[in-house]
């Protein structure tokens, strides 16, 4: 079997662009060949982020930021189902004719299958994140052939950066982009290694998330292997992860990414800046505000303002050393630390900054060590300023 080599080579995130006719524009579009977030922010939002504002330095251009959850959650959704509900509302109101989202392949619950959803049922079939690299842009040729003029695209940062670079060539009259924050995706083989290394029952995991309480939350469903069965949750503290085994499990593209917050989407829905059990919504431009109002009208949201508490800096500095040395603590110590840090550690937007700082410093070191020739041009100015707050290993 011949393995296709993509232009970004080992840094390829398999966003799907190169599986379409738009591969012609890959050198100008790919986030890992040509980093141009600031230029695309100007084009998409009418301005680039204000680097003197800590909120915009970290979270990108925005017009409105809040925390929300659905009063009546969607059954089986990863959180309360805001993303799915918003997509359905836009589709059924006629605002868009299709929604690019990701269902699971019929052969494997974790293998992504990008689709153009045209019904409520097709959107709901895509609920729950797939923690593997997904070629969402592979459907662009089908979008063009369909004759659709109004589209909602749901995706992560690298996909959105490539999409923004070619969107004027697709023939759409209106494109809405709903982004999710994204970090540390894996190949399917990498995911299997992570599950087998971290979970007590890897074969029954249906989804998981690294959460604000400094623990990984695994959702299990025994029916995956046994037919009808119980659903249960498993919680593993961050500090108990086998860092030595998992250090190289994440995709090189994710280890060299500096767009955790999906800065080119119209609206972003994630958990990182919100209290446990809530979602963080960031409307970046007028289209994002329009989508936010649709969510308020049709999704029955309970809302609260964003908040921030604590100081992340010492924890980030310690995490740099711990990760670099691949330290893993005994489970009982890891559990104790998770309890203490959850009580006194960073919360809300400060937790989001903690997560961004931790990943940006790690990724900066990865690029500096593995691709030093790309360091200056690949790392955006906002990421350089964030990383500069910390002491990094010299080598």
Backbone torsions as a table, in degrees:
resi	resn	phi	psi	omega
1	UNK	NA	127.1	-179.5
2	UNK	-89.4	125.8	-180.0
3	UNK	-89.0	125.4	-179.5
4	UNK	-67.1	134.3	177.0
5	UNK	-100.6	122.0	-178.6
6	UNK	-92.7	156.8	-175.1
7	UNK	-54.4	-36.7	179.9
8	UNK	-79.4	-4.1	177.6
9	UNK	55.3	-125.9	-173.7
10	UNK	-69.3	-16.0	178.8
11	UNK	-89.2	0.6	-177.7
12	UNK	-63.3	132.0	177.3
13	UNK	-95.3	3.7	179.8
14	UNK	52.1	50.3	-178.9
15	UNK	-72.3	-16.2	177.5
16	UNK	104.0	-13.7	-177.6
17	UNK	-58.7	-41.1	-175.8
18	UNK	-77.1	-0.9	174.2
19	UNK	-97.3	10.3	-179.7
20	UNK	-126.7	177.5	178.4
21	UNK	-68.1	-14.2	-178.8
22	UNK	-76.2	1.4	173.2
23	UNK	-57.6	-23.3	177.0
24	UNK	-55.1	-29.6	-174.3
25	UNK	-105.2	14.8	-170.9
26	UNK	-63.1	-35.9	-177.2
27	UNK	-63.4	-29.2	179.3
28	UNK	-95.5	-10.6	-171.0
29	UNK	-109.9	-33.7	-172.6
30	UNK	-69.2	129.2	-179.4
31	UNK	-63.2	-20.5	-175.7
32	UNK	-102.8	-3.6	172.7
33	UNK	-107.6	-32.7	-175.4
34	UNK	-147.5	92.9	-178.4
35	UNK	-79.0	117.3	-177.9
36	UNK	-146.0	51.3	-178.4
37	UNK	-62.6	-46.2	-177.2
38	UNK	-59.4	-42.8	178.4
39	UNK	-62.7	-42.4	-178.8
40	UNK	-74.9	-29.5	173.0
41	UNK	-60.8	-44.5	179.1
42	UNK	-59.6	-43.9	-178.7
43	UNK	-69.1	-40.8	-173.2
44	UNK	-82.9	-42.5	-173.0
45	UNK	-107.3	-5.7	-178.7
46	UNK	89.2	-5.8	176.2
47	UNK	-166.3	159.9	172.8
48	UNK	-90.6	169.8	-175.0
49	UNK	-67.9	151.3	176.8
50	UNK	-84.6	106.8	-175.6
51	UNK	-72.2	-11.0	178.3
52	UNK	-89.2	-9.4	175.6
53	UNK	-96.5	121.8	-178.2
54	UNK	-60.4	-38.8	180.0
55	UNK	-62.8	-44.7	-179.7
56	UNK	-75.8	-32.3	174.8
57	UNK	-55.0	-43.3	-177.1
58	UNK	-86.6	-43.5	-166.8
59	UNK	-108.1	-2.4	176.9
60	UNK	85.6	-178.2	178.6
61	UNK	-62.7	134.7	174.7
62	UNK	-155.2	155.6	175.7
63	UNK	-110.6	-25.4	-178.9
64	UNK	-151.5	135.3	178.1
65	UNK	-135.4	130.4	-179.2
66	UNK	-154.5	175.7	178.7
67	UNK	-120.5	138.0	-177.1
68	UNK	-152.1	167.5	170.3
69	UNK	-156.3	154.6	176.7
70	UNK	-75.5	136.8	177.8
71	UNK	-67.0	-34.0	177.0
72	UNK	-117.7	93.1	-176.6
73	UNK	-60.6	152.3	174.2
74	UNK	-78.2	129.0	179.2
75	UNK	-60.6	130.1	177.1
76	UNK	84.4	-2.3	177.5
77	UNK	-72.4	155.7	-179.4
78	UNK	-65.9	-41.2	174.2
79	UNK	-117.4	-120.8	178.9
80	UNK	-96.9	-9.3	174.8
81	UNK	99.5	25.6	-179.4
82	UNK	-63.1	-43.5	-178.5
83	UNK	-60.7	-49.4	-179.5
84	UNK	-63.9	-42.4	-178.7
85	UNK	-64.3	-41.7	178.9
86	UNK	-64.8	-43.3	179.0
87	UNK	-61.2	-43.1	179.1
88	UNK	-64.7	-42.4	-180.0
89	UNK	-62.1	-41.3	-179.9
90	UNK	-68.4	-36.1	179.7
91	UNK	-71.1	-48.0	-174.6
92	UNK	-76.5	-19.2	175.7
93	UNK	-85.0	-7.3	-179.9
94	UNK	84.3	6.2	179.1
95	UNK	-66.3	-32.5	174.5
96	UNK	-133.5	159.5	179.0
97	UNK	-99.0	-16.1	-180.0
98	UNK	-158.3	159.8	-179.9
99	UNK	-128.7	119.5	173.5
100	UNK	-81.5	115.4	-179.3
101	UNK	-145.1	-178.2	-171.8
102	UNK	-125.7	114.4	171.9
103	UNK	-92.2	175.6	175.1
104	UNK	-93.4	145.2	176.8
105	UNK	-67.2	155.7	-178.0
106	UNK	-67.9	-23.3	-176.5
107	UNK	-88.5	-18.2	-174.1
108	UNK	-158.0	126.1	-175.2
109	UNK	-64.5	-20.8	-178.0
110	UNK	-102.0	-2.0	177.8
111	UNK	-89.5	120.4	-173.6
112	UNK	-74.0	144.3	176.9
113	UNK	-131.9	92.7	179.1
114	UNK	-62.8	139.7	-179.4
115	UNK	-141.2	163.8	168.6
116	UNK	-104.4	98.8	-176.7
117	UNK	-77.7	136.7	-179.6
118	UNK	-123.9	-0.3	179.9
119	UNK	-136.0	162.4	175.9
120	UNK	-55.3	-44.0	-176.9
121	UNK	-63.7	-38.6	179.9
122	UNK	-69.2	-36.4	176.0
123	UNK	-66.2	-45.8	-179.0
124	UNK	-64.0	-27.9	177.8
125	UNK	-68.9	-13.2	-180.0
126	UNK	-99.0	0.7	-178.2
127	UNK	-65.0	153.1	-175.9
128	UNK	86.0	127.5	177.9
129	UNK	-64.1	146.7	171.8
130	UNK	-107.3	113.4	-171.6
131	UNK	-81.2	31.5	179.3
132	UNK	-123.3	159.2	178.5
133	UNK	-58.6	133.2	-172.7
134	UNK	-131.0	130.9	-178.4
135	UNK	-86.0	59.3	-175.6
136	UNK	-54.8	-35.4	-176.4
137	UNK	-76.4	-4.5	179.9
138	UNK	-64.8	-14.5	-179.1
139	UNK	-89.7	1.1	-175.4
140	UNK	-61.0	-38.1	177.1
141	UNK	-62.1	-41.0	179.4
142	UNK	-66.6	-36.1	176.3
143	UNK	-60.4	-46.4	-178.8
144	UNK	-64.0	-42.7	-179.8
145	UNK	-66.7	-29.8	-175.7
146	UNK	-69.4	-22.7	-177.0
147	UNK	82.2	4.9	177.8
148	UNK	-59.4	144.5	178.7
149	UNK	-117.0	-16.4	-178.1
150	UNK	-130.0	119.2	-170.1
151	UNK	-135.7	142.2	168.4
152	UNK	-107.8	126.1	177.3
153	UNK	-111.4	128.1	176.0
154	UNK	-111.1	123.4	-177.6
155	UNK	-168.0	-176.2	-177.6
156	UNK	-105.4	176.2	-168.2
157	UNK	-56.2	-48.3	-177.0
158	UNK	-65.5	-36.1	177.2
159	UNK	-66.7	-42.5	-177.2
160	UNK	-68.2	-38.5	178.4
161	UNK	-61.6	-43.6	178.0
162	UNK	-66.5	-40.7	179.4
163	UNK	-62.3	-45.1	179.8
164	UNK	-60.5	-30.8	-177.9
165	UNK	-72.5	-26.4	-176.1
166	UNK	-116.5	0.6	-170.1
167	UNK	-59.3	-30.1	-179.2
168	UNK	-72.0	-10.2	-178.2
169	UNK	-98.6	-4.1	-173.0
170	UNK	-85.7	-20.3	179.1
171	UNK	89.0	19.8	179.2
172	UNK	-85.3	146.6	171.7
173	UNK	-86.2	-30.9	180.0
174	UNK	-148.1	128.0	176.5
175	UNK	-123.2	124.4	173.0
176	UNK	-108.4	139.7	-179.8
177	UNK	-124.6	117.0	176.0
178	UNK	-104.2	112.6	-176.6
179	UNK	-101.7	154.6	170.9
180	UNK	-120.7	142.4	173.5
181	UNK	-60.7	147.0	-175.1
182	UNK	-145.8	134.3	175.2
183	UNK	-154.7	144.9	170.5
184	UNK	60.0	50.7	168.9
185	UNK	-76.9	167.2	-175.8
186	UNK	-139.5	165.0	167.1
187	UNK	-74.0	170.0	178.7
188	UNK	-62.5	-38.7	178.2
189	UNK	-66.7	-38.6	177.7
190	UNK	-64.9	-38.9	177.3
191	UNK	-61.6	-42.9	-179.7
192	UNK	-61.4	-39.4	178.4
193	UNK	-65.7	-41.7	178.5
194	UNK	-61.5	-46.9	-179.3
195	UNK	-62.7	-43.6	-177.6
196	UNK	-69.6	-29.7	-179.8
197	UNK	-81.0	-28.8	-168.3
198	UNK	-110.2	-37.2	-174.5
199	UNK	-97.0	148.8	177.3
200	UNK	-77.6	-15.4	-178.2
201	UNK	-143.5	69.8	-173.8
202	UNK	-59.8	-27.8	-175.8
203	UNK	-75.2	-14.6	-178.9
204	UNK	-109.1	2.2	178.4
205	UNK	-67.9	130.3	176.2
206	UNK	-108.2	-27.6	167.9
207	UNK	-167.1	165.7	-179.9
208	UNK	-151.7	165.5	177.7
209	UNK	-154.9	141.7	171.3
210	UNK	-81.7	116.6	-167.0
211	UNK	-108.5	172.0	-176.5
212	UNK	-67.5	-13.4	179.1
213	UNK	-90.7	14.9	177.3
214	UNK	64.6	35.5	177.2
215	UNK	-137.5	154.4	171.7
216	UNK	-93.6	126.6	-179.8
217	UNK	-105.1	115.9	177.2
218	UNK	-101.0	131.7	173.1
219	UNK	-101.2	126.9	-177.5
220	UNK	-113.4	149.3	174.1
221	UNK	-140.4	108.2	-176.3
222	UNK	-62.6	-21.2	-178.0
223	UNK	-67.8	-14.1	177.7
224	UNK	-56.7	-35.6	-178.3
225	UNK	-118.4	-19.0	-172.4
226	UNK	-116.9	8.7	-171.2
227	UNK	78.8	-158.1	-178.5
228	UNK	-52.2	131.9	-178.9
229	UNK	-165.5	-175.1	-175.1
230	UNK	-79.5	156.2	171.6
231	UNK	-110.9	137.1	-175.9
232	UNK	-150.4	167.3	-177.0
233	UNK	-119.7	142.3	176.4
234	UNK	-124.2	135.7	-176.8
235	UNK	-123.6	127.1	-178.4
236	UNK	-126.2	123.9	180.0
237	UNK	-66.4	144.5	179.4
238	UNK	-50.0	-42.8	-170.0
239	UNK	-74.2	-6.4	177.2
240	UNK	-96.6	-3.4	-179.5
241	UNK	-65.3	143.8	179.7
242	UNK	-79.4	81.7	-173.8
243	UNK	-58.4	-38.1	-179.3
244	UNK	-61.2	-42.3	179.6
245	UNK	-73.9	-32.8	-171.8
246	UNK	-97.6	-4.7	-172.1
247	UNK	-57.8	-35.2	-176.7
248	UNK	-108.0	14.1	-176.8
249	UNK	-79.4	-24.9	-178.1
250	UNK	-78.1	149.9	-176.3
251	UNK	-63.4	139.8	177.4
252	UNK	-55.1	-32.8	177.9
253	UNK	-62.3	-40.7	-179.6
254	UNK	-71.7	-30.3	178.4
255	UNK	-78.5	-4.2	177.2
256	UNK	-126.1	22.1	-178.1
257	UNK	-100.7	141.0	178.9
258	UNK	-128.6	31.5	177.2
259	UNK	-127.6	53.8	-179.9
260	UNK	-54.7	-38.1	-170.4
261	UNK	-93.4	8.3	176.4
262	UNK	56.1	63.4	-168.3
263	UNK	-72.1	-9.1	-178.3
264	UNK	-107.5	3.4	175.6
265	UNK	-75.5	159.5	174.1
266	UNK	-74.5	-41.7	176.6
267	UNK	-140.1	144.3	179.8
268	UNK	-120.1	134.9	176.6
269	UNK	-126.8	118.9	179.4
270	UNK	-154.6	-166.0	-178.1
271	UNK	-115.3	-14.3	-162.0
272	UNK	-64.0	-27.8	180.0
273	UNK	-101.9	14.0	-172.6
274	UNK	-117.9	159.6	171.9
275	UNK	-64.3	161.7	-179.4
276	UNK	-57.0	129.2	178.3
277	UNK	92.9	-5.3	179.2
278	UNK	-112.5	170.5	176.9
279	UNK	-119.0	147.5	-178.8
280	UNK	-101.1	121.9	-178.5
281	UNK	-114.6	129.3	179.8
282	UNK	-127.0	109.2	175.5
283	UNK	-92.2	119.8	-170.9
284	UNK	-94.2	-25.5	-173.7
285	UNK	-149.6	-171.4	-177.7
286	UNK	-63.6	-38.1	177.4
287	UNK	-63.4	-37.9	177.3
288	UNK	-65.7	-39.6	176.3
289	UNK	-64.4	-38.1	177.1
290	UNK	-61.9	-43.5	179.2
291	UNK	-67.0	-36.6	177.5
292	UNK	-62.9	-41.3	179.3
293	UNK	-66.9	-34.7	175.7
294	UNK	-64.6	-42.6	177.9
295	UNK	-61.2	-42.4	179.1
296	UNK	-64.4	-35.5	-176.1
297	UNK	-77.9	-39.4	-169.9
298	UNK	-112.0	-14.1	-171.6
299	UNK	-103.8	2.4	175.9
300	UNK	51.8	64.6	-175.2
301	UNK	-90.7	144.2	164.5
302	UNK	-101.0	127.7	-173.2
303	UNK	-119.6	155.5	173.4
304	UNK	-152.5	152.5	179.6
305	UNK	-67.4	157.6	173.1
306	UNK	-67.9	153.6	179.4
307	UNK	-141.5	166.4	-179.3
308	UNK	-150.2	139.5	-179.1
309	UNK	-152.3	144.0	175.3
310	UNK	95.2	-176.1	179.5
311	UNK	-135.9	119.1	-173.6
312	UNK	-82.5	-20.7	-160.1
313	UNK	-61.5	-45.4	-179.0
314	UNK	-64.7	-40.7	179.1
315	UNK	-64.4	-38.3	178.5
316	UNK	-65.2	-46.8	-178.6
317	UNK	-58.5	-41.3	178.6
318	UNK	-68.0	-35.3	-179.0
319	UNK	-67.8	-30.2	178.2
320	UNK	-60.8	-48.1	-180.0
321	UNK	-67.1	-44.3	-177.8
322	UNK	-61.1	-45.1	-179.3
323	UNK	-67.6	-43.1	-176.7
324	UNK	-63.1	-33.5	179.4
325	UNK	-93.2	2.6	179.3
326	UNK	54.6	49.6	-179.0
327	UNK	-81.4	137.5	174.7
328	UNK	-130.1	128.5	-178.2
329	UNK	-91.1	155.0	171.2
330	UNK	-57.5	149.1	-172.9
331	UNK	-57.1	-42.2	-175.4
332	UNK	-67.5	-35.9	177.3
333	UNK	-70.0	-40.1	178.6
334	UNK	-61.9	-40.6	178.4
335	UNK	-63.8	-43.6	-179.6
336	UNK	-62.7	-45.9	179.5
337	UNK	-62.1	-40.5	179.7
338	UNK	-61.1	-40.4	178.9
339	UNK	-64.4	-46.8	-177.7
340	UNK	-64.9	-48.2	-176.8
341	UNK	-67.6	-34.1	177.5
342	UNK	-63.5	-31.7	-178.9
343	UNK	-80.6	-40.4	-172.4
344	UNK	-114.7	-4.2	-174.6
345	UNK	-83.2	-175.2	-177.3
346	UNK	-64.5	142.5	-179.6
347	UNK	-129.2	157.1	174.5
348	UNK	58.8	-129.0	-177.8
349	UNK	-64.8	-28.5	177.7
350	UNK	-70.2	-33.9	173.1
351	UNK	-65.1	-40.7	178.4
352	UNK	-60.3	-41.9	177.9
353	UNK	-66.0	-38.1	175.3
354	UNK	-56.8	-47.2	-177.9
355	UNK	-65.7	-41.9	178.7
356	UNK	-64.9	-47.3	179.8
357	UNK	-58.6	-45.6	-178.2
358	UNK	-60.6	-43.3	-177.6
359	UNK	-77.7	-36.5	179.5
360	UNK	-66.8	-41.0	178.3
361	UNK	-65.6	-42.4	177.2
362	UNK	-61.1	-46.1	-176.4
363	UNK	-70.3	-35.3	176.7
364	UNK	-60.5	-44.2	177.9
365	UNK	-63.4	-38.6	179.5
366	UNK	-61.7	-48.0	-179.4
367	UNK	-66.1	-42.5	-178.9
368	UNK	-60.6	-36.4	-177.2
369	UNK	-85.6	-39.0	-174.6
370	UNK	-93.9	-32.0	-176.4
371	UNK	-137.8	60.9	-175.9
372	UNK	-59.1	-28.3	179.9
373	UNK	-67.9	-18.1	-178.6
374	UNK	-99.2	-9.5	-168.2
375	UNK	-55.2	-48.8	-173.6
376	UNK	-66.2	-42.7	-175.5
377	UNK	-88.5	-24.9	-174.8
378	UNK	-83.8	-32.9	-177.0
379	UNK	-86.0	118.2	-179.7
380	UNK	-63.7	157.4	-177.9
381	UNK	-58.5	-40.4	-179.0
382	UNK	-63.0	-36.2	179.7
383	UNK	-70.7	-37.5	177.4
384	UNK	-61.4	-40.3	-179.9
385	UNK	-67.5	-37.1	178.4
386	UNK	-67.2	-46.5	-178.9
387	UNK	-64.3	-33.9	-176.1
388	UNK	-63.8	-12.0	178.7
389	UNK	-74.6	-11.7	-170.2
390	UNK	-122.2	157.5	174.7
391	UNK	-87.7	120.7	-180.0
392	UNK	-105.8	153.5	174.7
393	UNK	-57.1	146.8	-176.5
394	UNK	-71.7	-30.8	-177.4
395	UNK	-103.6	NA	NA
